[in-house]
Amino acid sequence: MKFFSTNNSDHQVDLAEAVIKGLAPDQGLYMPMEIPILSKKLLDKFPEMSFQEIGNEVIGALFSSALSQEQIRELVDHTLTFDAPLVKLEEDVYSLELFHGPTLAFKDFGARFCSKLMSMLLEKSDRKVRVLVATSGDTGSAVANGFLGVDGVDVIILFPKGKVSELQEKQFTTLGQNITSLEVDGVFDDCQKLVKEAFLDAELNEKLLLTSANSINVARWIPQCLYYFYAFSRLPKNDKKVAFAVPSGNFGNIAAGILAQRMGLPIDQFVAATNVNRVVPDFLNGADFQAMSSIATVSNSMDVGNPSNFPRLLALYGGDEQVLKDNVKGYFYSDEETIEVMQQVKKSGYMLDPHGAVGYKGLKDFMGENSNYQGVFLETAHPGKFRGTVEKALGEKVILPERLAAFLEGEKDVTAMGNDFEEFKGYLKSL
Ligand SMILES: *Cc1c(COP(=O)(O)O)cnc(C)c1O
């Protein structure tokens, strides 16, 4: 399997290069050259198969030219160590709970797959890899927990001092082993700038093997298609069409759903639901694509003004804007609407997190306008991850799952770092 850059289809690389580089040299996103199509006969067997068995078939179809069957099984087993249950909320409305992993958000799937695949691809190399990650919260915890204890890889996380919630911070600063956290005197953009400069610094790149594990990496993006296949297989079989609603920020998660559709999964409609960072819904409703600065909302993991996976949406539909608009409907919601939905759904006994609430509302609005559908929305995080917002909205305590509460007892261990590239470079050179 070869990958091309969305900026230049003549630039083609193998899996190892796409994963280790992350981003193409021309800043394009890597995309698979051919998308394998699973037969209807195989898809019809999925309802009787386990999540892991489905994972083996799908990852096998995509990666069998680059990895052995043994490696594929190992990768899938390492990634899918927790379930993604489909919970029925109402007639024809289902929540796909993606928060049962170690850091309670769907990013665990991609981070676990990425860490394992990177260590496999580097097995024969005796060089140590350094993964640099700038985070405003969730990415740091998923990547740190995904790479914890992985041989040959050290992870260095840069986060803005005082700008990350206590719970989020504890999820990556207390781990030890191969995970180091740098507390940067600045904001998230400063952290990202330091990381970008490091990737461009010739001297550092000669001395160290540096890589990124951010969400545009194919090794984080592709495995997210697995839970679409799984959820679809668990829906009741009837003559209703199927819609998936995805609360979206950088649009990697929904792009993985479209990948599943292109591989033959008969999803009829996608609903892209956002907060007021509405660039993509506006585009889908007829406006030009216009990046903007991000606006802070209660669903803060989706506060993205320039969604980095947007080129993938177009590429998946062969660059045809109209086909994209026919397959994906866009909706956006204010914080007030999000909170109202959380309150309303809680009355029927289900607690949504603010991101899942945006997805739920998108699905309901779509189904209100279109009949004969059954729909799934992706519940991307446990409400306990955003308990400040949830407790305020619902007026009741959120009980933290044990594994989340356990992080709070860990000892924070960080290295202070100024917002200055020479200082950061000196630190990296000393490793
Ligand atoms: C990252 C994140 C999202 C957005 O996912 P994208 O793939 O960036 O669209 C949604 N919800 C939660 C909880 C997240 O952490």
The ligand as an SDF file (V2000), in Angstrom:
LIG
                    3D

 15 15  0  0  0  0  0  0  0  0999 V2000
  -10.7230   15.4720   19.4850 C   0  0  0  0  0  0  0  0  0  0  0  0
  -12.1370   15.4060   19.9290 C   0  0  0  0  0  0  0  0  0  0  0  0
  -13.2260   15.6190   19.0350 C   0  0  0  0  0  0  0  0  0  0  0  0
  -13.0210   16.0400   17.5960 C   0  0  0  0  0  0  0  0  0  0  0  0
  -12.5420   15.0070   16.7910 O   0  0  0  0  0  0  0  0  0  0  0  0
  -11.9490   15.3380   15.3420 P   0  0  0  0  0  0  0  0  0  0  0  0
  -11.4290   14.0400   14.8310 O   0  0  0  0  0  0  0  0  0  0  0  0
  -10.8460   16.3330   15.5880 O   0  0  0  0  0  0  0  0  0  0  0  0
  -13.0300   15.9150   14.5220 O   0  0  0  0  0  0  0  0  0  0  0  0
  -14.5150   15.4430   19.4990 C   0  0  0  0  0  0  0  0  0  0  0  0
  -14.7530   15.1040   20.7880 N   0  0  0  0  0  0  0  0  0  0  0  0
  -13.7580   14.9050   21.6690 C   0  0  0  0  0  0  0  0  0  0  0  0
  -14.0940   14.5470   23.0650 C   0  0  0  0  0  0  0  0  0  0  0  0
  -12.4120   15.0360   21.2770 C   0  0  0  0  0  0  0  0  0  0  0  0
  -11.4190   14.8480   22.1650 O   0  0  0  0  0  0  0  0  0  0  0  0
  1  2  1  0
  2  3  1  0
  2 14  2  0
  3  4  1  0
  3 10  2  0
  4  5  1  0
  5  6  1  0
  6  7  2  0
  6  8  1  0
  6  9  1  0
 10 11  1  0
 11 12  2  0
 12 13  1  0
 12 14  1  0
 14 15  1  0
M  END
$$$$
